[in-house]
């Protein structure tokens, strides 16, 4: 049986997109018969690891994490060391060398776009397999890494079966959205992640309202940029139309995806943009920028609308004016491309590459 | 010659191929194949193949491409010629295979069905092809051992694309134009872009002598099935008992005879040199008379020793060829310059001569011409066969000493400025010249690695050199070690200069005029036969044997003529100052690079 050591920031019991990705990937590998040992930096929520995965106690400190990783690699047999984040790549390379194992490095988004430090670049170049969440991230990585392009594969995010169309009218009634045109963005409100484009949406609202749309803009997510965004809404005269909902529990998040008329995220820095998938899987039309990984999440326009930054307000207006999509059909298309079955099949194919290279 | 292309959406999240993109890429190669065009879709609609045809074997519509096997399982799109296809066909027919056409293309389908990827070992010729397997849902690509026919690929992580030209892939509109620093630096170092790199990061050349599989998991790394070094190493192990001439004559006659296989007229590019002259003489031995022989000459050289016409005319008369002379003047050069750079697929500091030769061949109604390209590499005709071992021997001991190379780089410009002005590469005399790659790089480079920062900028130079690793590239060509000085230089010249520059130039320049250039002296079967005697080709012995290979040998004055190469008065035409004419290749490289970048 193949044994894999996963060095990750977060996985089971973690929050955010990277933790979700790690969970999906490690679960897929475990279900294919790989014995997975996970060593996370953090696990803020209590969540059991699935069958086939043994998650070790989180080690928050950098030194403690590194020592534990190297000791684990030295004392037990592993065939593969999986590195869940670029920042850990040098450590993972060392662990792989100690374990005489093959190295797989996972790269997500914006952290992997600029040229990294020499040591991190070296670690990526020494990897047997590099997985990227989108073609855009892959392209950026290949611009700084000297690595055979055939070793750099795209393994896009997936979204769980829980995101699906539901009783929209009931949810809208419950949330007081009946008769309103609801825009939605889901993402962290972090001042370091202003590329997500909440500002662009807020600044587009006055024109949309002037066109006769009774707009409500739901902003899901928390972070240190929320107050500034509230001020922007105030300055634009749309403060009463922007609702900051904070971080939502999974059930509530599913509800707002279903309630929305349009999911909007004019981000310039998405590694992939899993929220696009979640929206479309819920049957809600989506608009993003033709920048970064969004082109993959929206399948080059097949699952949603891609616009330039300049054309974004017009694209939103056009979508609001257009008839709503066939929600079940849209969700089915998302599921076929990015559903869990498709993800598992791709994960297995990617790791089979390692065996072929032996 | 033809143009091939394809799109394979291998990733399950990818959209299926778009026909407009397939057609845009194919039509960008219209000049490669003016006689017909076709496309084919895989049964699952995830792969589409395109083809532009220059009809040479079996001119009927039955031989159109992409061509499917009789049961529809395999579909091929093919560029090139399989010279031994009659023998392969006969062997397949003995095994019970029934053919629908008289083309070499169909042989590929049957061979692949029977032998799979191992089929490439049976092929003699110049080829680049892709075969789609509807059962395995897998694409198989292959390229000939010398790399005569080009094949470029682009993989964006979801979709795999291929085409015969870089510019055709770009014309499809879906391939990234992110620059490849290794390609930019490689061009300024070598005068052509070394494979597998191109000027674009996403586009790569399938290396010569390699196959590649693409399936649902994406493209595998290219797999080498042969190399010049392997062929020579195996050959040298056999040992040579023949006299050189006894080995050379039947081998080159056999190659020339095979390269005459066509259902259209075959002509020849004839210069004043030994290679093309010998090939012409051997065509006469192979039974061809009144062959059209095309010579390009330059008005500026008329009456001078650089004028190739008198010697070429003499040879044409000797072998009963119809001699056609195309004289190029500055006006025609200037008229054609924009079209020439437009047709140039990847930048090169050569190609002017063959552009005009192909143009003349087309005007003479020829579709296929033989060329002597490859003769200097195989028969040790270049000065590099003497220079590289000598430099290594003489400069090597000092180059091995720590600090000498750096000292020379700093001191020589100050101590002997005149010498450095005339021979800028003198400052690199001790840069790893104790190694074969180092000595070869010094001999062949247009700019030295240390000069690149001034030419392309410091960041581009540093990143390009890091990604290209030129010495390591050259070193890999020499693995396995073919064992003799002549064989080592033969490998370096064949796998670098010949492959990346001469053969590529012959392809794009011929293609621009719908003319297929065949190279009987760059033939893997010929190389294999001559490998045992190749170490004895030094000091002119190889060229002398080639000159005497035709039953009517070449005139003695051709053998005695000093080697000039294909001199082209570009320096004069580009108005270079008299004292800088020795640096013409550097000026021309800048002109070409700027021209291509502006396109």
Contacts between the chains, C-beta under 8 A, distances in Angstrom:
chain1	res1	chain2	res2	distance
A	132	B	157	6.9
A	134	B	157	7.8
A	135	B	156	5.1
A	135	B	157	4.2
A	135	B	158	5.7
A	138	B	156	7.6
A	138	B	157	4.4
A	139	B	156	7.1
A	139	B	157	7.6
A	139	B	176	5.9
A	139	B	178	6.7
A	139	B	201	7.9
A	139	B	202	7.2
A	142	B	201	6.1
A	142	B	202	7.7
A	143	B	178	5.8
A	143	B	201	6.1
A	146	B	466	6.7
A	146	B	467	4.9
A	148	B	221	5.5
A	149	B	155	5.8
A	149	B	202	8.0
A	149	B	204	7.0
A	149	B	219	8.0
A	150	B	155	7.3
A	150	B	218	6.8
A	150	B	219	5.2
A	150	B	220	6.1
A	150	B	221	4.5
A	151	B	221	7.4
A	152	B	157	7.3
A	153	B	157	6.9
A	153	B	217	7.7
A	153	B	218	5.9
A	154	B	11	6.5
A	154	B	13	8.0
A	154	B	157	3.7
A	154	B	158	6.2
A	156	B	13	5.7
A	296	B	13	7.1
A	296	B	158	7.6
A	299	B	13	6.9
A	299	B	15	6.3
A	300	B	15	5.8
A	302	B	15	6.0
A	337	B	12	7.0
A	337	B	13	4.7
A	338	B	13	6.4
A	342	B	12	5.6
A	342	B	13	7.1
A	345	B	12	7.0
A	346	B	11	7.7
A	346	B	12	6.5
A	346	B	13	7.8
A	349	B	216	6.1
A	349	B	217	4.3
A	350	B	217	6.9
A	352	B	217	6.4
A	353	B	217	5.7
A	353	B	218	7.8
A	356	B	220	7.2
A	357	B	221	8.0
